Amino acid sequence: MTPSKSKSAALYIFSIFNDDGAKVRKNIRNFATSMKKLIIAAMALLIMGACGQRKTSTAKVSGMVIDSIVKDTCVWLESGKKGPKCELSLNIQYIKSGKGAALINDTLLRSGILAPDYLSLSQEKIQVRAAVDSFVSRFLKDYQRDYGDLYAQDKENATSYQVEHRVKTETHSQDDVLSYIAHIYSFAGGEHGIDQTLVRNFNIRTGRLIHLSDLFVPGYEQGLKEMILEKMCKKYHAHDIEELNQQAIFADHHVYVPDNFLLEGDQITFIYCQDEIAPDALGEIRITFDQSELKKLMKK
């Protein structure tokens, strides 16, 4: 029941007890009609339920029409909606129309935003809605298949078989760059879930994914790694990689430049997801550079 409709119903009730004769009867009829509409609306909401919702919304970004598919659904390991369940929530934006829409959408579908990446097994073109529907169906079926038999033999540890997966996406644009950001949360029965932020940047004019090699001169890797290490040491009050290692950061001594980066204004932010290079307690780690700091490494 929405607030506006609740208010209307309350006003009808107030009128019934304060008017006379025909006016009262008219208000009663109006109230009954209003309540009938409210009941029908409420029944529709109940049928939809907390699981299984689907809706879309649209917006415009840099001449492109951005649409979104929203799905909230769940499946239980026991009949009658009992026992552990898998909750899946998706809010997937995509390019409905505009230059390069088909190429951007196809790249996004195969870029790890939806994981497991079922689509990478095929080069067949697929529409976004069909891809999302297919992902949801397979994800839930895999959950029932992979967890069902295990849970049947281990019901005393039911919480170990609880799964939750959420993906919420957003798009930002500036100049010729479209940045697609996915916020992902996954929980699979452990002590805690994992948060991830995955970013894919696109050239709006061509529709092509922007790689680090498109931004930096050949041989940039070593210089950029050293600059990242310097900023990481400053961020965590360490003098060198050895002291970072003592905090379990880059514990294997392997410093690398992630291909997970955000282009925003005159800055580039490199993103290491939770648990990627450091203990989960440190969460997501971001290292940001002004482009002026990287001038020697960047293409003109």
Secondary structure as GFF3:
##gff-version 3
##sequence-region A 1 300
A	DSSP	alpha_helix	3	16	.	.	.	ID=ss1
A	DSSP	alpha_helix	21	48	.	.	.	ID=ss2
A	DSSP	beta_strand	53	61	.	.	.	ID=ss3
A	DSSP	beta_strand	64	78	.	.	.	ID=ss4
A	DSSP	beta_strand	82	97	.	.	.	ID=ss5
A	DSSP	alpha_helix	101	109	.	.	.	ID=ss6
A	DSSP	three_ten_helix	118	121	.	.	.	ID=ss7
A	DSSP	alpha_helix	128	152	.	.	.	ID=ss8
A	DSSP	three_ten_helix	155	161	.	.	.	ID=ss9
A	DSSP	beta_strand	163	174	.	.	.	ID=ss10
A	DSSP	beta_strand	177	187	.	.	.	ID=ss11
A	DSSP	beta_strand	194	203	.	.	.	ID=ss12
A	DSSP	alpha_helix	212	215	.	.	.	ID=ss13
A	DSSP	alpha_helix	220	235	.	.	.	ID=ss14
A	DSSP	alpha_helix	241	246	.	.	.	ID=ss15
A	DSSP	beta_strand	261	264	.	.	.	ID=ss16
A	DSSP	beta_strand	267	272	.	.	.	ID=ss17
A	DSSP	three_ten_helix	280	282	.	.	.	ID=ss18
A	DSSP	beta_strand	285	290	.	.	.	ID=ss19
A	DSSP	three_ten_helix	291	294	.	.	.	ID=ss20
###
